């Protein structure tokens, strides 16, 4: 039977952390899980546990600590009792200094970018929005400055040209299993060399707000294509059409069009498969769409129901 040695406390709330929690539980000495308290959601106002709490229960983990804030004094006391070698953090809150200093070896974060690029809460979105060809996963020792600690391990992966945020999110989520295991194994063996982050390469990935998902076609088609991909499925790219919100769910890039257009946002071609929309330079094909108050639909269903016309505009504001 494989010996379990490193005592690890896991912290997380998002489903992105599930593979890491699973491998830590399987291969190391998981002493507990810290997650956020249940949130009241939905029409029934029922308490909904975090995905990490649900996963921990599924794995049979008994020590689950639920908190409202990482500043709670009781959290510090609980962690000291558990006496972990490492706190391993995936998609969680910022930890105060008093918590970071508890584990013997240190506190480690898994971040979904190739640090120092895209520090912050939305690295996957911004990698796509900015048209990156590659991204990756990074593990590093946490310091008081967000996402700035010394790097333990990095894994680089290509970004498929037709992937949206959801596609890349779930791809990196599955890959996180590997980097978590390799990182903790290296630390356990003492076989690792830390790498300082190059401050000349630092970039940031601020939280994506709803207004960031508004699409302005007064730009080149590639930038618009990337932005639509980068904010789908959440919060969802949108425009205004006939004074109502219209969410653009799926697009294709038009490689053959480099024309300049006088009316960016204009419907310039209608097909059963797509709506062709003019950009400042070039055009894109919308192939799936979601009118306000309706379910997502194929373009042929949108055409049948709404009878769009060539010359109509997709706008950034209501009239």
Backbone bond lengths (Angstrom), bond angles and torsions (degrees), N, CA, C in turn:
res aa  C-N    CA-C-N  psi(-1)  N-CA   C-N-CA  omega(-1)  CA-C   N-CA-C  phi
1 X - - - 1.472 - - 1.526 109.57 -
2 X 1.341 116.58 133.38 1.457 121.44 -177.67 1.522 110.61 -69.12
3 X 1.335 115.38 130.26 1.460 120.33 -178.88 1.525 110.26 -74.55
4 X 1.326 115.77 135.80 1.457 121.07 176.14 1.514 108.28 -101.61
5 X 1.333 116.86 120.95 1.458 119.59 -171.44 1.531 113.86 -114.43
6 X 1.318 119.08 -65.38 1.457 120.96 -176.07 1.528 111.43 -57.64
7 X 1.320 115.76 128.45 1.465 120.57 175.28 1.528 108.12 -89.59
8 X 1.325 115.85 115.47 1.469 120.49 -172.44 1.519 110.47 -123.16
9 X 1.335 114.69 133.00 1.461 121.96 171.56 1.519 107.16 -103.84
10 X 1.322 116.78 124.46 1.471 121.51 -178.61 1.525 110.01 -96.80
11 X 1.343 116.82 138.33 1.460 121.97 175.38 1.523 109.78 -128.11
12 X 1.323 116.44 129.26 1.457 120.64 177.98 1.508 110.89 179.83
13 X 1.319 116.03 168.87 1.470 120.65 175.83 1.525 111.45 -139.32
14 X 1.332 117.46 -34.12 1.466 122.47 -176.88 1.525 111.82 -75.82
15 X 1.333 116.27 154.96 1.462 120.57 176.29 1.527 112.16 -63.98
16 X 1.341 117.71 -15.84 1.462 120.92 177.82 1.525 110.98 -59.89
17 X 1.317 117.06 -25.90 1.452 120.89 -178.03 1.514 115.29 -86.75
18 X 1.321 117.67 -4.96 1.472 120.27 -174.73 1.529 113.83 -59.40
19 X 1.342 119.92 -47.06 1.475 118.74 179.73 1.529 112.49 -61.30
20 X 1.335 117.17 -38.29 1.460 120.50 179.13 1.517 110.78 -65.36
21 X 1.321 116.64 -44.17 1.463 120.26 178.16 1.522 110.63 -59.92
22 X 1.306 116.47 -41.34 1.466 120.72 -177.84 1.530 112.18 -64.32
23 X 1.332 116.98 -44.32 1.470 118.98 -177.94 1.524 111.28 -72.23
24 X 1.323 117.49 -33.50 1.468 120.01 176.73 1.523 110.03 -65.82
25 X 1.324 115.77 -43.57 1.470 120.70 178.26 1.533 111.38 -61.52
26 X 1.330 115.72 -36.29 1.457 121.24 -175.22 1.534 112.75 -78.85
27 X 1.341 116.54 -40.17 1.464 120.04 -168.36 1.535 115.00 -110.39
28 X 1.325 117.43 -14.04 1.461 119.41 -176.30 1.525 109.92 -128.47
29 X 1.305 116.32 -176.66 1.462 121.83 -179.26 1.527 108.92 -95.50
30 X 1.311 116.81 87.34 1.459 122.30 -179.86 1.525 108.77 -77.22
31 X 1.326 116.04 114.73 1.472 119.63 -176.32 1.522 112.65 -92.30
32 X 1.346 117.41 -11.58 1.459 119.48 178.39 1.514 111.93 168.97
33 X 1.324 114.43 171.49 1.466 122.69 179.97 1.522 108.74 -129.95
34 X 1.316 116.29 132.54 1.463 121.97 174.00 1.519 107.78 -111.27
35 X 1.325 116.10 128.06 1.460 121.45 178.71 1.515 108.96 -145.06
36 X 1.321 116.72 175.55 1.466 120.94 -179.91 1.526 110.39 -82.16
37 X 1.316 114.97 155.03 1.456 120.58 177.90 1.525 110.81 -66.08
38 X 1.324 115.96 158.13 1.464 121.71 178.86 1.522 110.02 -55.21
39 X 1.336 115.38 143.06 1.460 121.22 177.99 1.529 109.66 -108.53
40 X 1.321 115.74 141.60 1.465 120.47 176.22 1.521 108.61 -79.96
41 X 1.338 116.50 119.35 1.463 120.74 -177.26 1.522 110.41 -139.67
42 X 1.335 114.92 163.82 1.459 120.99 172.99 1.518 113.54 78.84
43 X 1.315 114.61 173.03 1.459 120.86 -177.69 1.519 112.75 -67.34
44 X 1.331 116.19 -27.25 1.455 119.38 -178.70 1.519 113.49 -84.90
45 X 1.353 116.10 -1.15 1.468 121.32 -179.74 1.533 111.59 51.16
46 X 1.305 115.26 43.22 1.461 119.81 179.88 1.536 110.11 -93.91
47 X 1.325 117.00 145.38 1.466 119.73 176.69 1.528 110.72 -69.59
48 X 1.313 116.03 127.59 1.465 121.59 -178.71 1.525 109.14 -112.57
49 X 1.333 117.89 119.92 1.470 120.15 178.89 1.522 111.51 -71.55
50 X 1.323 116.69 154.98 1.460 120.34 176.25 1.533 109.56 -65.95
51 X 1.323 117.53 155.19 1.468 119.78 175.63 1.529 112.74 -55.69
52 X 1.331 117.26 -33.17 1.465 119.98 179.52 1.525 111.18 -69.55
53 X 1.309 117.59 -39.33 1.462 119.77 176.35 1.529 110.18 -62.72
54 X 1.326 116.03 -42.74 1.463 119.85 179.28 1.532 110.85 -63.20
55 X 1.333 116.47 -42.30 1.461 120.58 -179.95 1.525 110.62 -66.17
56 X 1.328 116.85 -41.02 1.466 120.76 179.88 1.524 110.73 -61.39
57 X 1.324 116.44 -42.13 1.465 119.68 178.66 1.520 110.97 -66.28
58 X 1.323 116.30 -39.36 1.464 121.13 178.27 1.532 110.88 -61.15
59 X 1.330 116.39 -36.64 1.467 121.56 -179.87 1.526 112.50 -81.31
60 X 1.322 116.61 -6.14 1.458 120.09 179.11 1.516 114.15 81.74
61 X 1.329 116.83 20.44 1.465 121.41 179.63 1.530 109.07 -76.07
62 X 1.302 116.07 125.78 1.464 119.56 -173.99 1.531 113.02 -90.23
63 X 1.334 117.40 -35.25 1.462 120.68 -176.20 1.523 110.14 -87.99
64 X 1.333 115.78 95.33 1.463 122.49 178.13 1.530 107.81 -120.59
65 X 1.319 115.99 117.97 1.465 121.94 -179.93 1.525 108.04 -103.45
66 X 1.321 117.06 120.73 1.460 121.71 -179.27 1.522 109.96 -107.29
67 X 1.335 115.43 132.06 1.463 120.23 -175.43 1.528 111.28 -132.90
68 X 1.316 115.23 160.76 1.466 121.93 170.05 1.523 110.07 -94.04
69 X 1.348 114.93 -34.70 1.459 120.65 -175.01 1.526 109.74 -146.47
70 X 1.330 115.84 148.52 1.465 120.65 176.53 1.532 111.61 -74.93
71 X 1.329 116.26 -6.70 1.464 120.66 179.61 1.532 112.39 -86.35
72 X 1.317 118.23 -4.14 1.461 120.99 -176.80 1.532 110.53 -64.71
73 X 1.342 115.91 131.68 1.466 120.65 179.72 1.521 111.19 -62.99
74 X 1.307 116.77 -34.68 1.464 120.30 -179.13 1.520 112.05 -62.25
75 X 1.353 117.37 -29.89 1.462 121.14 179.13 1.523 109.87 -65.08
76 X 1.311 116.94 -46.27 1.467 120.71 178.61 1.527 110.84 -58.07
77 X 1.321 116.71 -44.37 1.466 121.24 -179.61 1.528 111.33 -63.01
78 X 1.342 116.39 -42.89 1.475 121.07 -179.56 1.526 111.07 -63.30
79 X 1.334 116.54 -42.77 1.462 120.22 -177.64 1.523 110.86 -67.31
80 X 1.311 116.57 -40.00 1.467 119.75 178.69 1.525 111.18 -61.11
81 X 1.315 117.40 -36.41 1.468 121.09 177.53 1.531 110.94 -65.13
82 X 1.338 116.34 -36.74 1.465 120.50 -178.64 1.526 111.96 -74.92
83 X 1.338 116.29 -23.99 1.467 122.34 174.77 1.540 112.75 51.93
84 X 1.338 118.57 55.40 1.476 120.04 -176.62 1.524 112.58 -75.10
85 X 1.326 115.31 152.87 1.463 120.92 170.21 1.534 110.16 -76.93
86 X 1.343 114.90 -36.14 1.468 121.40 -176.04 1.524 109.49 -140.47
87 X 1.323 115.60 140.11 1.470 120.69 163.76 1.526 105.89 -102.01
88 X 1.329 116.52 124.93 1.469 121.56 -178.90 1.529 108.48 -111.55
89 X 1.333 116.17 120.81 1.465 122.03 -170.52 1.523 110.94 -116.41
90 X 1.328 115.97 130.60 1.465 121.07 174.76 1.523 108.37 -134.72
91 X 1.338 116.97 118.72 1.472 122.80 174.45 1.531 111.61 50.86
92 X 1.334 115.67 63.59 1.454 120.75 -177.76 1.517 109.79 -135.58
93 X 1.305 116.16 -166.78 1.460 122.48 -179.43 1.535 110.67 -80.77
94 X 1.338 115.26 163.31 1.461 120.61 173.94 1.530 108.82 -68.67
95 X 1.321 116.78 132.70 1.457 121.69 -177.68 1.530 110.86 -94.43
96 X 1.334 117.19 133.57 1.466 120.03 177.13 1.523 111.18 -72.53
97 X 1.325 116.09 163.46 1.457 122.44 -175.32 1.519 112.44 -58.07
98 X 1.340 116.72 -39.06 1.468 119.19 -177.17 1.534 111.87 -63.69
99 X 1.334 117.37 -28.42 1.464 121.25 177.09 1.528 110.54 -81.07
100 X 1.328 116.88 -42.59 1.465 121.67 -178.71 1.525 112.31 -58.42
101 X 1.310 116.08 -32.22 1.464 120.57 -174.22 1.523 114.41 -85.93
102 X 1.318 118.17 -3.91 1.469 120.23 -176.84 1.527 113.00 -71.62
103 X 1.329 120.49 -51.50 1.478 119.57 -174.89 1.523 112.37 -65.34
104 X 1.339 116.16 146.04 1.462 122.01 -175.72 1.530 112.48 -62.11
105 X 1.329 116.22 -44.27 1.467 120.27 -177.49 1.519 111.46 -88.08
106 X 1.322 117.47 -40.02 1.459 121.09 179.18 1.512 112.46 144.04
107 X 1.315 114.79 179.61 1.461 121.93 178.62 1.524 109.00 -108.25
108 X 1.336 115.80 132.99 1.465 122.38 -174.79 1.521 110.08 -118.74
109 X 1.323 115.46 140.80 1.461 121.27 177.00 1.526 109.87 -118.63
110 X 1.323 115.73 142.43 1.462 122.20 170.45 1.519 107.36 -102.21
111 X 1.333 116.82 122.77 1.472 122.12 -175.96 1.524 109.79 -122.66
112 X 1.329 116.61 139.19 1.465 121.38 -173.99 1.528 112.69 -90.36
113 X 1.325 115.98 56.59 1.468 121.35 170.88 1.514 108.43 -159.86
114 X 1.314 115.58 174.18 1.456 121.16 173.92 1.527 107.62 -93.20
115 X 1.321 115.43 82.59 1.468 119.46 -179.68 1.528 110.09 -55.56
116 X 1.356 116.38 144.46 1.467 128.20 13.66 1.527 116.22 -85.49
117 X 1.328 117.86 6.91 1.462 119.18 176.64 1.531 109.93 -73.54
118 X 1.319 115.23 139.93 1.463 123.33 173.55 1.533 113.91 60.85
119 X 1.316 114.85 53.87 1.460 119.32 167.80 1.535 107.98 -70.12
120 X 1.323 116.37 142.48 1.455 119.28 177.14 1.518 112.75 123.10
121 X 1.347 116.66 -175.29 1.466 120.99 -169.12 1.521 116.62 -82.12
122 X 1.353 119.24 -11.02 1.467 119.06 -174.27 1.529 111.98 -130.58
123 X 1.326 118.55 52.95 1.470 119.84 -176.09 1.516 114.26 -67.24
124 X 1.326 117.67 -32.78 1.464 120.25 -178.04 1.527 110.21 -69.22
125 X 1.324 116.33 -44.11 1.470 120.42 178.29 1.520 111.35 -57.89
126 X 1.338 115.91 -50.65 1.465 119.72 -171.96 1.525 112.13 -72.38
127 X 1.310 118.40 -27.65 1.465 119.85 175.44 1.526 110.20 -61.93
128 X 1.338 116.53 -40.51 1.468 120.50 178.85 1.522 110.85 -74.11
129 X 1.324 117.13 -46.40 1.465 121.13 -179.38 1.524 110.75 -56.15
130 X 1.319 116.70 -38.95 1.469 120.86 -177.82 1.527 113.29 -85.93
131 X 1.325 116.38 4.49 1.464 120.05 173.67 1.515 115.00 72.91
132 X 1.329 116.92 28.85 1.472 119.80 178.42 1.534 110.25 -66.42
133 X 1.311 114.95 144.47 1.470 120.63 175.97 1.529 112.25 -89.17
134 X 1.342 115.43 -21.62 1.459 120.79 -178.24 1.526 110.37 -138.17
135 X 1.295 115.61 153.75 1.458 122.04 170.83 1.518 106.68 -148.81
136 X 1.327 117.44 -161.13 1.452 117.43 -179.99 1.508 113.19 176.23
137 X 1.327 114.69 -162.44 1.457 123.09 179.66 1.521 108.49 -126.82
138 X 1.325 115.38 143.47 1.455 121.34 -179.62 1.523 109.80 -133.31
139 X 1.331 116.95 135.42 1.458 120.72 168.39 1.526 107.88 -110.59
140 X 1.332 116.16 140.08 1.462 120.56 -176.93 1.521 110.17 -154.16
141 X 1.327 115.07 157.75 1.456 120.15 175.12 1.533 109.61 -76.57
142 X 1.315 116.31 129.61 1.463 121.75 -175.58 1.528 110.47 -75.08
143 X 1.323 115.71 135.46 1.459 123.40 171.18 1.526 108.17 -119.72
144 X 1.314 116.34 178.31 1.469 119.11 -179.51 1.530 111.76 -67.62
145 X 1.325 117.84 -28.73 1.464 120.78 175.13 1.525 108.87 -80.07
146 X 1.328 116.98 129.00 1.463 121.76 -171.74 1.534 111.93 -62.93
147 X 1.333 115.58 127.02 1.470 124.12 174.31 1.531 113.27 58.78
148 X 1.324 116.49 29.87 1.465 120.11 -173.18 1.523 114.20 -112.80
149 X 1.323 118.70 -0.14 1.461 121.20 -173.67 1.517 114.61 -74.23
150 X 1.322 114.95 171.86 1.462 121.22 -179.60 1.534 111.24 -66.93
151 X 1.318 114.89 137.38 1.469 122.12 -174.82 1.529 110.88 -81.58
152 X 1.331 114.75 133.92 1.461 121.28 175.74 1.527 110.18 -93.13
153 X 1.342 116.08 -49.30 1.464 120.71 -174.67 1.526 109.66 -153.67
154 X 1.329 115.66 146.11 1.471 121.16 175.13 1.523 109.80 -134.23
155 X 1.332 114.85 146.37 1.466 122.68 173.68 1.521 107.61 -128.28
156 X 1.322 116.69 128.61 1.462 121.57 -178.27 1.525 110.10 -106.71
157 X 1.360 115.80 140.24 1.458 121.52 -178.95 1.531 109.54 -138.72
158 X 1.350 117.17 147.63 1.470 120.13 174.96 1.527 111.26 -74.69
159 X 1.327 115.69 151.25 1.466 122.08 174.51 1.525 108.09 -102.88
160 X 1.307 117.61 116.74 1.462 120.22 177.33 1.533 110.36 -62.57
161 X 1.318 115.78 140.49 1.465 121.34 -173.70 1.529 113.04 -63.78
162 X 1.331 117.37 -24.55 1.462 119.81 -178.24 1.532 112.85 -101.91
163 X 1.318 118.05 4.56 1.462 120.13 178.02 1.515 111.56 -75.01
164 X 1.337 115.53 143.43 1.465 119.35 169.29 1.527 108.19 -103.21
165 X 1.331 115.78 -176.13 1.462 120.34 -178.93 1.518 112.37 -54.81
166 X 1.333 116.58 -44.03 1.461 120.40 -179.11 1.516 112.48 -60.87
167 X 1.325 117.02 -42.06 1.472 121.26 179.74 1.527 111.09 -62.20
168 X 1.343 115.99 -47.54 1.457 120.31 -177.76 1.520 111.20 -69.74
169 X 1.316 117.29 -35.96 1.469 122.59 177.86 1.528 110.25 -58.09
170 X 1.331 116.83 -50.14 1.463 119.70 -176.57 1.522 112.38 -73.52
171 X 1.337 117.29 -28.43 1.458 120.51 174.22 1.531 110.21 -64.48
172 X 1.331 116.46 -49.59 1.463 120.68 -179.40 1.529 111.71 -67.83
173 X 1.320 115.71 -34.22 1.462 119.67 176.50 1.528 110.35 -57.74
174 X 1.320 117.23 -47.36 1.468 120.58 -179.35 1.531 111.47 -66.69
175 X 1.326 116.96 -36.53 1.463 120.62 179.88 1.527 111.85 -71.27
176 X 1.329 117.83 -20.62 1.467 120.97 -176.85 1.526 112.07 -63.08
177 X 1.296 117.12 -25.65 1.468 123.19 177.08 1.530 110.37 -54.61
178 X 1.342 115.36 -44.20 1.460 121.42 -175.68 1.521 111.92 -70.00
179 X 1.335 116.46 -48.60 1.467 118.97 -174.77 1.522 111.30 -68.62
180 X 1.330 117.09 -32.60 1.461 119.91 177.31 1.526 110.31 -64.34
181 X 1.314 116.75 -47.18 1.461 120.74 179.55 1.535 111.22 -62.57
182 X 1.328 116.60 -46.04 1.463 120.13 -177.85 1.523 111.27 -65.39
183 X 1.326 116.79 -40.94 1.465 120.75 -179.48 1.524 111.11 -61.51
184 X 1.306 116.83 -50.06 1.467 120.63 -176.90 1.529 111.69 -69.74
185 X 1.316 116.87 -31.40 1.465 120.46 176.13 1.526 110.88 -67.15
186 X 1.326 116.98 -42.42 1.462 121.14 177.55 1.523 110.91 -61.19
187 X 1.315 116.22 -43.38 1.465 120.16 -179.79 1.523 110.37 -66.33
188 X 1.307 116.32 -41.02 1.458 121.19 179.61 1.530 111.43 -60.34
189 X 1.327 116.00 -37.86 1.466 121.47 -179.50 1.531 112.05 -85.57
190 X 1.345 116.31 -12.24 1.459 119.80 -175.53 1.509 112.42 71.35
191 X 1.336 116.00 21.75 1.467 122.41 -173.45 1.532 110.50 -107.50
192 X 1.325 116.28 63.47 1.466 119.32 179.60 1.524 109.91 -149.22
193 X 1.319 115.34 155.71 1.456 121.84 178.06 1.518 108.33 -128.17
194 X 1.311 117.10 121.64 1.463 121.14 -177.83 1.521 110.99 -73.45
195 X 1.329 114.71 146.91 1.464 121.54 179.44 1.525 109.30 -122.27
196 X 1.316 116.76 124.93 1.454 120.54 177.27 1.526 110.03 -71.97
197 X 1.328 115.56 146.57 1.460 119.88 177.12 1.532 110.17 -77.02
198 X 1.328 115.15 136.44 1.468 121.54 178.59 1.529 109.00 -78.33
199 X 1.324 116.31 111.74 1.469 120.53 -175.85 1.525 112.30 -64.86
200 X 1.321 117.94 -20.51 1.470 121.12 178.45 1.524 112.24 -73.52
201 X 1.334 116.50 -14.95 1.468 120.65 -176.84 1.535 112.88 -106.28
202 X 1.323 116.96 5.25 1.465 120.39 -176.29 1.524 111.39 -67.19
203 X 1.349 115.40 132.71 1.466 121.56 169.71 1.521 107.54 -139.56
204 X 1.331 116.25 166.48 1.462 119.77 -170.74 1.529 111.82 -124.54
205 X 1.332 113.86 153.23 1.469 121.79 -178.50 1.525 108.91 -130.73
206 X 1.341 116.65 79.55 1.468 119.46 -178.85 1.521 112.37 -65.89
207 X 1.311 115.63 160.49 1.459 121.62 179.82 1.521 110.92 -56.49
208 X 1.324 116.73 137.69 1.457 122.25 177.47 1.533 109.15 -80.61
209 X 1.319 115.99 120.79 1.459 121.08 177.18 1.532 109.30 -98.13
210 X 1.322 115.33 164.55 1.463 119.62 -178.85 1.524 111.55 -56.64
211 X 1.330 116.31 -41.90 1.468 119.27 -177.78 1.535 112.21 -66.80
212 X 1.327 117.22 -21.55 1.469 120.30 177.24 1.525 111.80 -68.90
213 X 1.327 116.52 -17.94 1.464 120.96 -177.10 1.532 112.57 -90.80
214 X 1.332 117.62 0.38 1.470 120.90 176.28 1.526 108.90 -71.56
215 X 1.315 116.43 129.41 1.463 121.59 -175.75 1.528 111.16 -99.09
216 X 1.322 115.32 123.39 1.468 122.88 175.39 1.529 107.33 -109.26
217 X 1.322 115.96 115.45 1.468 119.98 -176.09 1.528 112.63 -78.02
218 X 1.328 116.54 2.91 1.460 120.42 178.32 1.537 109.73 -82.62
219 X 1.324 114.16 58.35 1.459 122.09 -178.51 1.524 107.67 -157.17
220 X 1.322 117.21 174.99 1.459 119.37 178.90 1.526 108.95 -74.28
221 X 1.312 116.18 151.29 1.465 121.40 -171.85 1.535 112.83 -61.51
222 X 1.329 118.29 -35.52 1.464 120.26 -178.31 1.532 110.79 -65.74
223 X 1.327 117.20 -41.18 1.470 120.64 178.10 1.517 111.33 -63.44
224 X 1.311 116.64 -40.54 1.467 121.41 179.16 1.523 110.41 -67.57
225 X 1.311 116.48 -43.94 1.463 121.48 177.72 1.526 110.92 -57.23
226 X 1.329 116.13 -45.97 1.457 120.67 -179.28 1.525 111.83 -66.15
227 X 1.319 116.75 -39.49 1.464 119.00 -179.60 1.525 111.20 -66.32
228 X 1.314 117.28 -41.47 1.467 120.63 178.26 1.528 109.85 -60.69
229 X 1.316 116.95 -44.09 1.469 120.17 177.94 1.523 111.62 -64.12
230 X 1.326 115.79 -38.72 1.449 120.53 -173.25 1.523 115.14 -72.06
231 X 1.322 117.35 -17.23 1.476 119.62 -179.55 1.532 112.57 -114.68
232 X 1.336 116.49 10.94 1.471 120.41 177.16 1.517 111.25 -110.90
233 X 1.312 118.35 139.20 1.465 127.43 8.71 1.533 114.95 -87.50
234 X 1.344 117.46 -11.64 1.466 121.32 -178.19 1.522 108.93 -124.74
235 X 1.350 118.92 130.34 1.475 128.42 1.22 1.527 114.07 -79.54
236 X 1.335 117.58 -10.00 1.461 121.27 177.17 1.519 112.29 101.52
237 X 1.336 116.51 118.93 1.461 121.23 178.63 1.527 110.15 -63.49
238 X 1.339 116.52 140.13 1.460 118.25 -178.70 1.524 111.74 -147.73
239 X 1.328 113.88 158.45 1.465 124.01 173.27 1.526 106.53 -139.00
240 X 1.322 115.89 -178.22 1.466 120.81 173.23 1.526 108.84 -112.02
241 X 1.327 114.55 130.37 1.462 121.36 -179.80 1.528 107.48 -134.81
242 X 1.301 115.61 121.64 1.473 121.33 -175.19 1.528 110.69 53.29
243 X 1.342 114.64 41.95 1.468 123.85 175.69 1.525 114.37 66.87
244 X 1.318 117.76 17.10 1.463 121.30 175.73 1.529 109.62 -128.25
245 X 1.316 114.98 156.32 1.464 120.07 179.13 1.527 109.63 -68.60
246 X 1.312 114.74 134.19 1.457 121.58 176.31 1.521 107.25 -127.40
247 X 1.329 117.35 115.57 1.452 120.99 179.71 1.522 110.41 -87.75
248 X 1.315 114.95 131.55 1.462 121.73 178.16 1.521 107.29 -96.12
249 X 1.318 116.57 110.20 1.461 120.89 -171.17 1.529 114.19 -94.52
250 X 1.316 117.31 -33.51 1.471 119.39 -176.94 1.515 109.42 -148.45
251 X 1.335 115.67 132.50 1.463 120.27 -179.07 1.526 110.19 -133.07
252 X 1.314 115.27 160.54 1.463 122.20 170.92 1.517 108.25 -123.08
253 X 1.310 115.31 145.30 1.456 120.61 -179.94 1.526 109.94 -84.17
254 X 1.304 115.97 137.29 1.463 121.27 179.25 1.531 109.13 -95.91
255 X 1.321 115.83 96.36 1.456 120.70 -176.23 1.539 112.75 -68.62
256 X 1.325 116.39 -21.38 1.466 120.47 -171.19 1.527 114.40 -91.42
257 X 1.328 117.38 -2.91 1.469 119.90 -173.28 1.524 110.77 -113.20
258 X 1.339 116.47 115.15 1.469 122.02 174.19 1.525 110.95 -120.19
259 X 1.329 116.29 18.51 1.460 121.17 -177.34 1.526 111.68 -70.21
260 X 1.324 115.07 154.56 1.464 122.01 171.47 1.524 108.05 -95.84
261 X 1.337 116.88 136.58 1.468 120.81 -177.17 1.530 110.55 -120.81
262 X 1.328 114.75 141.85 1.467 120.77 -178.92 1.520 113.20 -79.08
263 X 1.342 117.16 -23.80 1.463 121.15 -176.67 1.529 111.19 -125.18
264 X 1.331 117.60 74.78 1.470 119.60 178.44 1.529 111.11 -57.89
265 X 1.336 115.57 135.06 1.456 120.98 -176.53 1.519 113.16 98.91
266 X 1.318 117.26 -4.15 1.473 121.72 -178.55 1.535 110.42 -79.33
267 X 1.332 115.70 139.17 1.462 121.18 171.07 1.527 107.16 -75.47
268 X 1.345 116.45 116.28 1.463 118.83 -175.41 1.534 112.62 -112.45
269 X 1.334 116.53 -7.56 1.464 119.78 175.48 1.528 108.67 -158.83
270 X 1.342 115.15 141.05 1.455 120.75 179.52 1.518 108.79 -124.51
271 X 1.324 115.77 127.07 1.456 122.12 179.46 1.517 108.21 -134.62
272 X 1.328 116.53 164.61 1.464 119.36 175.56 1.525 111.80 -65.90
273 X 1.318 116.31 -19.19 1.460 121.50 -176.49 1.521 113.36 -100.42
274 X 1.331 118.21 -21.83 1.469 119.58 -173.47 1.535 111.95 -162.60
275 X 1.340 112.98 162.62 1.460 121.63 163.15 1.521 106.37 -108.75
276 X 1.317 116.82 127.86 1.463 120.42 177.31 1.523 108.13 -93.24
277 X 1.347 115.93 122.87 1.455 121.74 -174.30 1.522 109.63 -115.42
278 X 1.326 115.81 130.54 1.459 120.91 178.82 1.520 111.00 -73.46
279 X 1.318 115.78 137.34 1.459 122.06 170.58 1.533 107.32 -110.29
280 X 1.307 117.32 177.20 1.464 118.85 177.10 1.525 109.45 -58.18
281 X 1.335 114.94 -41.09 1.455 120.57 173.09 1.522 107.71 -136.47
282 X 1.334 116.44 122.83 1.450 121.21 -177.71 1.517 112.09 83.30
283 X 1.319 115.85 -172.44 1.470 120.78 -177.45 1.526 108.89 -150.99
284 X 1.327 115.72 165.57 1.463 121.13 175.73 1.523 109.03 -130.25
285 X 1.323 115.63 161.38 1.451 122.34 176.50 1.532 109.04 -108.11
286 X 1.322 117.02 121.34 1.463 120.89 172.92 1.515 107.77 -90.21
287 X 1.349 116.90 125.31 1.467 119.39 -176.38 1.532 113.41 -116.56
288 X 1.335 116.50 -17.39 1.471 120.48 173.03 1.522 108.53 -139.79
289 X 1.330 115.10 144.01 1.458 119.71 -168.61 1.523 109.61 -149.02
290 X 1.323 117.48 158.22 1.467 120.90 179.57 1.526 110.23 -140.03
291 X 1.324 117.43 101.48 1.466 120.38 176.88 1.529 111.28 -66.46
292 X 1.299 116.32 154.98 1.464 122.06 179.69 1.527 110.99 -54.77
293 X 1.331 116.30 127.87 1.461 121.42 177.81 1.518 114.64 79.00
294 X 1.332 117.46 5.09 1.471 121.26 -177.98 1.523 110.67 -121.11
295 X 1.327 115.89 169.51 1.447 121.44 175.11 1.521 110.57 -81.63
296 X 1.322 115.66 159.86 1.458 120.62 175.00 1.517 109.60 -60.32
297 X 1.338 116.48 142.90 1.464 119.96 -176.97 1.525 111.94 -145.65
298 X 1.331 115.04 160.98 1.456 120.88 172.59 1.521 109.06 -72.90
299 X 1.328 115.36 159.25 1.464 119.48 -177.91 1.521 112.12 -62.35
300 X 1.336 118.34 -36.41 1.468 119.35 -179.12 1.529 111.03 -62.18
301 X 1.342 117.33 -34.45 1.463 120.34 177.26 1.523 111.15 -72.51
302 X 1.334 116.20 -36.61 1.462 120.57 175.81 1.525 110.43 -63.30
303 X 1.327 116.62 -42.22 1.466 120.99 179.89 1.527 110.73 -63.17
304 X 1.329 115.67 -43.41 1.469 119.55 -179.66 1.522 111.86 -64.36
305 X 1.323 116.69 -36.86 1.460 119.77 -175.48 1.510 114.64 -86.83
306 X 1.343 117.70 -33.50 1.467 120.82 -171.52 1.528 113.86 -112.69
307 X 1.322 117.59 -12.66 1.467 122.49 177.65 1.536 112.44 49.43
308 X 1.335 117.42 56.03 1.472 119.21 178.32 1.520 110.80 -62.77
309 X 1.331 115.69 155.10 1.458 120.86 -177.64 1.523 110.38 -125.00
310 X 1.312 114.97 147.17 1.463 119.90 173.51 1.529 108.19 -61.15
311 X 1.316 115.38 134.36 1.481 120.40 -177.65 1.520 112.73 102.57
312 X 1.336 117.58 -19.70 1.468 119.33 175.60 1.528 109.46 -68.37
313 X 1.355 114.60 156.06 1.443 119.46 -173.38 1.529 112.30 -115.78
314 X 1.344 114.67 143.43 1.452 122.17 166.73 1.526 106.35 -98.41
315 X 1.333 116.47 118.19 1.467 120.71 -166.82 1.527 112.57 -114.24
316 X 1.324 115.56 166.84 1.468 122.09 178.02 1.521 112.01 -94.14
317 X 1.318 117.86 -8.67 1.462 121.70 178.92 1.527 109.90 -142.90
318 X 1.330 115.57 161.54 1.461 119.91 170.04 1.521 108.82 -75.11
319 X 1.303 116.12 157.48 1.467 119.18 178.61 1.520 110.80 -74.50
